[in-house]
Amino acid sequence: EVRYGGGLNVLFGWQWRTGSSGRRLRIGGQYYTGKSLQYSFFETNEELLGFGIWYDF
């Protein structure tokens, strides 16, 4: 028996942009809870949390 169901994935962030140059500073994060994203461990549940900072020029 295989119990099908979805996971929960939440993305969040904020962005600041300069006027004329188009440069951007972004911060953000991600939260996931549900079945393993590695399909060889399909019976395992996992919880992931990540953060990042990006500078685009």
CYANA upper distance limits for C-alpha pairs under 8 A (distance plus 0.5 A):
  6 GLY  CA     34 GLY  CA      7.30
  6 GLY  CA     35 LYS  CA      8.05
  7 GLY  CA     32 TYR  CA      7.65
  7 GLY  CA     33 THR  CA      6.22
  7 GLY  CA     34 GLY  CA      4.58
  7 GLY  CA     35 LYS  CA      6.80
  8 LEU  CA     31 TYR  CA      8.45
  8 LEU  CA     32 TYR  CA      6.08
  8 LEU  CA     33 THR  CA      5.86
  8 LEU  CA     34 GLY  CA      6.77
  9 ASN  CA     30 GLN  CA      7.71
  9 ASN  CA     31 TYR  CA      6.27
  9 ASN  CA     32 TYR  CA      4.94
  9 ASN  CA     33 THR  CA      7.22
 10 VAL  CA     30 GLN  CA      6.15
 10 VAL  CA     31 TYR  CA      5.67
 10 VAL  CA     32 TYR  CA      6.95
 11 LEU  CA     28 GLY  CA      7.95
 11 LEU  CA     29 GLY  CA      6.39
 11 LEU  CA     30 GLN  CA      5.05
 11 LEU  CA     31 TYR  CA      7.13
 12 PHE  CA     28 GLY  CA      5.96
 12 PHE  CA     29 GLY  CA      5.91
 12 PHE  CA     30 GLN  CA      6.93
 13 GLY  CA     26 ARG  CA      7.68
 13 GLY  CA     27 ILE  CA      5.95
 13 GLY  CA     28 GLY  CA      4.24
 13 GLY  CA     29 GLY  CA      6.69
 14 TRP  CA     26 ARG  CA      6.27
 14 TRP  CA     27 ILE  CA      6.04
 14 TRP  CA     28 GLY  CA      6.83
 15 GLN  CA     24 ARG  CA      7.28
 15 GLN  CA     25 LEU  CA      6.30
 15 GLN  CA     26 ARG  CA      4.89
 15 GLN  CA     27 ILE  CA      7.11
 16 TRP  CA     24 ARG  CA      6.09
 16 TRP  CA     25 LEU  CA      5.77
 16 TRP  CA     26 ARG  CA      6.91
 17 ARG  CA     22 GLY  CA      6.89
 17 ARG  CA     23 ARG  CA      6.34
 17 ARG  CA     24 ARG  CA      4.96
 17 ARG  CA     25 LEU  CA      7.09
 18 THR  CA     22 GLY  CA      6.15
 18 THR  CA     23 ARG  CA      6.07
 18 THR  CA     24 ARG  CA      6.96
 22 GLY  CA     57 PHE  CA      7.60
 23 ARG  CA     55 TYR  CA      7.99
 23 ARG  CA     56 ASP  CA      6.03
 23 ARG  CA     57 PHE  CA      5.12
 24 ARG  CA     55 TYR  CA      6.27
 24 ARG  CA     56 ASP  CA      5.54
 24 ARG  CA     57 PHE  CA      7.18
 25 LEU  CA     53 ILE  CA      8.02
 25 LEU  CA     54 TRP  CA      6.38
 25 LEU  CA     55 TYR  CA      5.12
 25 LEU  CA     56 ASP  CA      6.94
 26 ARG  CA     53 ILE  CA      6.27
 26 ARG  CA     54 TRP  CA      5.57
 26 ARG  CA     55 TYR  CA      6.85
 27 ILE  CA     51 PHE  CA      8.14
 27 ILE  CA     52 GLY  CA      6.28
 27 ILE  CA     53 ILE  CA      5.03
 27 ILE  CA     54 TRP  CA      6.86
 28 GLY  CA     51 PHE  CA      6.26
 28 GLY  CA     52 GLY  CA      5.97
 28 GLY  CA     53 ILE  CA      7.14
 29 GLY  CA     49 LEU  CA      7.98
 29 GLY  CA     50 GLY  CA      5.92
 29 GLY  CA     51 PHE  CA      4.65
 29 GLY  CA     52 GLY  CA      6.62
 30 GLN  CA     48 LEU  CA      8.31
 30 GLN  CA     49 LEU  CA      6.28
 30 GLN  CA     50 GLY  CA      5.75
 30 GLN  CA     51 PHE  CA      7.03
 31 TYR  CA     47 GLU  CA      8.05
 31 TYR  CA     48 LEU  CA      6.15
 31 TYR  CA     49 LEU  CA      5.14
 31 TYR  CA     50 GLY  CA      7.15
 32 TYR  CA     46 GLU  CA      8.43
 32 TYR  CA     47 GLU  CA      6.11
 32 TYR  CA     48 LEU  CA      5.53
 32 TYR  CA     49 LEU  CA      7.12
 33 THR  CA     45 ASN  CA      7.91
 33 THR  CA     46 GLU  CA      6.35
 33 THR  CA     47 GLU  CA      4.90
 33 THR  CA     48 LEU  CA      6.96
 34 GLY  CA     45 ASN  CA      5.86
 34 GLY  CA     46 GLU  CA      6.29
 34 GLY  CA     47 GLU  CA      7.23
 35 LYS  CA     42 PHE  CA      6.85
 35 LYS  CA     43 GLU  CA      7.52
 35 LYS  CA     44 THR  CA      6.42
 35 LYS  CA     45 ASN  CA      4.89
 35 LYS  CA     46 GLU  CA      6.62
 36 SER  CA     41 PHE  CA      6.58
 36 SER  CA     42 PHE  CA      6.27
 36 SER  CA     43 GLU  CA      7.97
 36 SER  CA     44 THR  CA      6.09
 36 SER  CA     45 ASN  CA      5.84
 36 SER  CA     46 GLU  CA      6.05
 37 LEU  CA     41 PHE  CA      8.46
 37 LEU  CA     42 PHE  CA      8.30
 38 GLN  CA     42 PHE  CA      7.53
